Amino acid sequence: MSSLFYFLRESLTGFARHLSTALGSIITIFLSLLIIGIFLVGGRMVENIISSVESEVSITAYVADEASQEDIDSVMNWLSSQEGVATVGFTTKEQALENFQSTSSDIVDALDGSNPLPASIDVELSDPQLVEQVANELVANSDYQKICDTEGNPSEDVRYGEKSVERLFSLTNYVRYIGVALIVLLIFIAMVFINNTIRLAILARRKEIAIMRLVGASNGFIRGPFLMEGALHAIIGSLLAVGSLELLRNFALPQVQGALAFLPFDLSLGAFLYVYIILIVAGLLIGLIGSALAMRRYLKV
């Protein structure tokens, strides 16, 4: 316990001696973790929006007017057993016309009582990423080939917005990759600043370190204050980042939600607490690892 108090006292002394460098390190960690935290919160919001958009991805398979109910039920039962399928429904010709009339009543009136719209099997997915796989399996299904609206060409009757879905999934993947790259870059920058700060502290205390070696101080005893100093910088920086995010949550986020009420931006307090814990742990690790790397390079003990 006495060693711990010694490490803390020495780290505070080093902090005071190199205040400007220490503040630079803290500010860098603070800004890095703040940007990471904003990205994590924004990422959760984007994930909510993406999940909402992806949940709208579905498959519509048009059915010929003369198809028997038995064949339709057979295809629907087969679809229900497929991986990634949540629900399977059926829209009759009459229901299709009613749905179309709600958006284009003038066109329906011009049809003069006729109904050119086909019935359809409607597939909702539990995993939107499997939409293309399910659609291809449906096209290849022999039972569906018998009842499809375009005889001999079932691929014309299975619709899921191929190009839009491909662009959507490509965009979401790019967003995730860019986010990971940005986080790695910010962590690297913060570690570089911690490394430089500890290096300066080692150089400033090199005579004291030499004396400690002569009197037989252990390597751990010499390293302790520097590790504590790096951890102290990181903890202060991470707490500042957490405090700033909490201010944003209470004052800025409600304004964004009010302006964009049609988007699923809402995040629970639990989601923010999860981000706060990540930032504090990440900050501590950055401080310790950055200090350890600096000591390994500049402190030959």
C-alpha positions, 0 to 999 in steps of 0.5 A: 500500500505504501508503494501505491501511495509513493507511485501516486505522489510521484505521478502527481509531482511529475504532472505538476513539473510538466504541466503543459505537456501533461495538459497536451496529453490529457486534451489529446486523449479527451478529444480522441475519446470524445470523437470515439464516443460521439462515433459510438453513439452516432453508430448506434443511432445509424444502426437503429436507422439501418435496422429500421430500413433493413426491416422493410426489405421483403420479397413479393412473389406474384402468383398466377390467377389460375393457381390452386390454393393447395399449390399456394399453401405448399409454397408458403409452407416451404418458405416458412421453413427457410432460414432467415424467413420471419413471416409469410403472408398472402395478398389476394387480387382484391386486396392488391387492388385495394392497396393500389387504390389507396395510393392511385385512386384515379388510375383504379377508376380508369380501369372500369371495374377490371383488375389486372393486378396479380395475387402475391406471396409476401415474405418478411425476413428475420435476417435481411442479409439473406434476402437474395439467397431466399429469393434465388431459392424461391425462383428455383423452387419447382412448386413456385415455378408452377404457379408463378404469374409469368409462365416459364420465367419465375425470376420476373415475378420474384421482386425484392428491389435487387439494386436498392438492396445491394446499394443499401448493404454496401453502404452499411458495410462501408460505414462500419469499416470507416468507423473501425478505421477511425477508432483505430487511428484516434487510439494510435494518436492518443498513445503517441501523445502518452508516449511522448509525455512519459518520455519527457518525464523519464528524461527529466528524472534520469538522474533520480532514476540512476540513483534509485538503480544504485541503491537497488530499487527494483524495476517495478518500483522505478516503473510504477510512477510512470505507469501511474502518471500515464493512467492518471492522464488517461482517466482525466481525459476519459472523464472529461469525454464522458462529461461532455457526452453527458452534456450532449445527451441532455441538451443536444440530443433532444434537439436532434430528436425533435428536428428528425422525429421521423427517424429512430434516433432514440437511445436509452440511458443504458446505451450511453452508460455502455459507451461511457464504460467503454471510454473509461476502460479504453482510456485506462488501457491507452494510458497504461499501454502508451506508458509501457511502450515509452518505458520499454524504449526510453527506460532501460531497466 
